[in-house]
Amino acid sequence: MISLGAPWALLLLPLPLLVLWLVPPHRERVPALRFPFFRHIVDAAGSEPGPGAVVLSRTGLQMAAAVAIWLLVLLALARPERVGEPVEITRAARDVVLAIDISGSMDARDFAAPDGTRKQRLEGVREVVRSFVEGREGDRMALIVFGTRAYVQAPLTEDLGTILDLLDRTEVGMAGPHTALGDAIGLAIRTFEASDIEQRLLILLSDGTDTASRMSPVNAAEIARGEDVAIFTVGVGDPEASGEDRVDLATLRDVAARTGGAFFFADDEAGLREVYARIDALAPREVETLSYRPRQSLAWIPLALAALIGTGATGFLALQDQRRTVA
């Protein structure tokens, strides 16, 4: 389908007629001879003197070329374009940040696999998170790891393969031995600042007690609530342990409640898979569909035709003048 991007340009169609009507014609001076008693000599010779300036007349070819060029230039100004079939683009209507605890306690080999064997906590978490990420194709996700400090491993991106690759390369203790739960929430809030999507979800997994944050998890949760960030907290590990090895379920539950999220606890791989399945059910993937029609400009066609007509008419008139001069 062909359409005009600026059809209002066609209102300029009568502009040459207005110029012809309102602007006086251009007069060009011609060679002349003046001498004393000019009027008496002209009367004696019976001649009629001509004007010292004349309005040049136009040939039919010049008029036709001028009209055609004006119409073509006007058509180019109206921006003709070919409109293609509608194209729909589906994109996520919510951004998700994964914050994974990699403090020293995640090295404990007490995470029960479905076959009954015991594996490292981080290893079990990685396998479950991998399946969760793979099931959110089309969403934008970010990855934060935290220990003594919190770090952005991957900013918000639709390249989920990169998220998984970076998660596989993450090792226990890379961010320090302690747990900075509040700093991880604060860093997630800063990560969301690059997002123009209103719905924001933070999934926070930890197996310890906050001991290294510059901001308490509760205060960070209050800020997250003000930024419309919903936090789903997941506790893994042993709530009966002592020191930093004890998972602080009360704080994780409070953080989730303050932001309108939910709290979960899992002490084995099967339970963690169920947790992520419940998170997926509570916060299903939301998308928005954008539709547009591709447009290809065709303004170059009338401009090229106008140039060809102008060049051809000028060349033809110049050739005619040359022939008259020779004759």
MIZAMAR-302868 format. One line per 3 residues: for each residue x, z, y of C-alpha. Coordinates in steps of 0.25 Angstrom, whole numbers, plus 5000, padded with zeros to 4 digits. Layout:
// residues N
X,Z,Y; ...
END
This chain:
// residues 327
5000,5000,5000; 5005,4996,5014; 5002,5005,5026
5006,5008,5040; 5014,5020,5043; 5011,5019,5058
4999,5011,5060; 4998,5015,5075; 5009,5006,5078
4999,4994,5077; 4993,4999,5090; 5005,4993,5097
4999,4979,5093; 4994,4975,5107; 5006,4980,5114
5012,4966,5117; 4998,4962,5123; 4999,4975,5132
5013,4971,5137; 5009,4957,5139; 4997,4961,5148
5004,4973,5155; 5018,4969,5157; 5021,4957,5166
5028,4945,5159; 5043,4943,5160; 5048,4932,5169
5061,4925,5167; 5068,4919,5179; 5072,4904,5178
5082,4896,5185; 5078,4891,5199; 5083,4884,5211
5080,4888,5226; 5085,4881,5238; 5080,4880,5253
5068,4873,5256; 5064,4875,5241; 5049,4874,5244
5050,4861,5252; 5058,4854,5242; 5048,4858,5231
5037,4853,5239; 5044,4840,5242; 5047,4838,5227
5033,4841,5223; 5038,4852,5213; 5032,4865,5209
5043,4876,5209; 5044,4885,5197; 5044,4900,5196
5058,4908,5196; 5053,4916,5184; 5045,4912,5173
5037,4919,5161; 5043,4913,5148; 5033,4908,5139
5033,4910,5124; 5031,4900,5113; 5021,4902,5102
5033,4906,5092; 5037,4917,5101; 5024,4923,5103
5021,4922,5088; 5034,4928,5084; 5032,4939,5095
5018,4943,5089; 5023,4943,5075; 5035,4952,5078
5027,4961,5086; 5017,4963,5075; 5028,4965,5064
5035,4975,5073; 5022,4982,5075; 5019,4982,5060
5033,4988,5058; 5030,4999,5068; 5017,5002,5060
5026,5005,5048; 5021,4998,5036; 5024,5005,5023
5021,5003,5008; 5014,5016,5003; 5017,5019,4988
5008,5026,4978; 5007,5041,4980; 5018,5049,4974
5016,5064,4970; 5027,5074,4970; 5025,5088,4964
5033,5099,4968; 5033,5114,4966; 5024,5122,4975
5032,5135,4973; 5047,5138,4972; 5053,5148,4962
5066,5156,4962; 5072,5162,4950; 5080,5175,4952
5088,5179,4939; 5095,5192,4938; 5109,5189,4932
5115,5203,4934; 5124,5210,4924; 5112,5216,4916
5107,5202,4913; 5119,5201,4903; 5112,5211,4894
5109,5205,4880; 5095,5212,4878; 5086,5200,4880
5078,5197,4868; 5077,5182,4864; 5065,5177,4856
5073,5178,4843; 5076,5192,4845; 5091,5190,4849
5096,5197,4862; 5102,5189,4873; 5107,5191,4887
5097,5193,4897; 5101,5182,4906; 5102,5172,4895
5087,5175,4891; 5083,5175,4905; 5089,5161,4907
5082,5155,4895; 5068,5160,4900; 5071,5156,4914
5075,5142,4909; 5062,5139,4903; 5054,5144,4915
5062,5135,4924; 5061,5123,4915; 5046,5125,4916
5045,5124,4931; 5049,5110,4933; 5046,5105,4947
5047,5119,4953; 5058,5123,4963; 5066,5135,4958
5078,5143,4963; 5087,5152,4955; 5093,5165,4960
5102,5174,4951; 5106,5188,4955; 5114,5200,4951
5122,5208,4962; 5119,5196,4971; 5108,5185,4971
5112,5170,4971; 5104,5157,4972; 5108,5149,4960
5099,5138,4964; 5090,5136,4976; 5076,5131,4975
5076,5118,4967; 5068,5109,4958; 5080,5106,4950
5077,5116,4939; 5088,5111,4930; 5098,5117,4940
5091,5130,4940; 5092,5131,4925; 5107,5126,4925
5111,5137,4935; 5103,5148,4927; 5111,5144,4915
5124,5146,4922; 5120,5160,4927; 5127,5171,4921
5125,5186,4921; 5133,5193,4932; 5135,5180,4941
5128,5187,4952; 5134,5201,4950; 5130,5212,4940
5120,5219,4949; 5105,5216,4952; 5101,5211,4966
5086,5210,4964; 5082,5210,4979; 5093,5200,4983
5088,5191,4973; 5074,5191,4979; 5080,5190,4993
5088,5178,4989; 5075,5171,4982; 5068,5173,4995
5079,5166,5003; 5079,5155,4992; 5064,5153,4995
5067,5151,5010; 5071,5137,5006; 5057,5134,5000
5045,5128,5008; 5036,5132,4997; 5027,5144,4999
5026,5148,4984; 5038,5155,4980; 5041,5162,4967
5053,5171,4963; 5056,5175,4948; 5065,5186,4948
5072,5191,4935; 5080,5204,4934; 5085,5214,4924
5090,5224,4933; 5088,5234,4945; 5091,5229,4959
5105,5236,4963; 5112,5226,4971; 5102,5220,4981
5103,5221,4996; 5088,5220,4997; 5079,5228,4988
5070,5220,4978; 5057,5226,4984; 5061,5222,4999
5065,5208,4994; 5051,5207,4987; 5044,5210,5000
5052,5199,5007; 5048,5190,4996; 5034,5193,4997
5035,5189,5012; 5041,5176,5008; 5029,5173,4998
5039,5174,4986; 5032,5179,4973; 5042,5186,4964
5041,5187,4949; 5050,5197,4943; 5055,5197,4929
5062,5209,4923; 5071,5208,4911; 5080,5219,4905
5079,5234,4902; 5070,5242,4911; 5075,5255,4904
5090,5252,4907; 5098,5259,4917; 5105,5255,4930
5105,5240,4934; 5102,5236,4919; 5088,5242,4921
5078,5231,4926; 5070,5236,4938; 5056,5232,4933
5049,5240,4945; 5056,5233,4955; 5054,5219,4949
5039,5223,4948; 5038,5227,4962; 5045,5215,4967
5035,5206,4960; 5023,5214,4965; 5027,5213,4979
5028,5198,4979; 5016,5194,4971; 5024,5191,4959
5024,5197,4945; 5034,5206,4937; 5038,5203,4922
5047,5210,4912; 5054,5204,4900; 5063,5210,4890
5066,5198,4881; 5066,5183,4882; 5052,5181,4877
5047,5190,4887; 5054,5183,4898; 5048,5170,4894
5035,5176,4895; 5038,5181,4909; 5042,5168,4914
5029,5161,4907; 5021,5172,4914; 5028,5169,4928
5025,5154,4925; 5010,5157,4923; 5009,5166,4935
5017,5157,4944; 5014,5143,4938; 5021,5131,4944
5014,5126,4957; 5016,5112,4963; 5012,5104,4974
5010,5089,4974; 5015,5080,4985; 5010,5066,4986
5016,5055,4995; 5016,5039,4995; 5029,5033,4996
5030,5024,5009; 5039,5011,5010; 5041,5006,5024
5038,4991,5026; 5041,4991,5041; 5054,4983,5039
5046,4971,5034; 5038,4968,5048; 5051,4971,5055
5059,4961,5047; 5048,4951,5049; 5048,4953,5064
5063,4951,5065; 5063,4938,5057; 5052,4933,5066
5059,4937,5078; 5072,4931,5073; 5066,4918,5069
5058,4916,5081; 5070,4918,5090; 5079,4909,5082
5068,4898,5082; 5066,4899,5097; 5081,4899,5100
5083,4886,5091; 5072,4880,5099; 5079,4883,5112
5092,4877,5107; 5085,4864,5103; 5079,4863,5117
5092,4865,5123; 5099,4855,5115; 5088,4845,5117
END
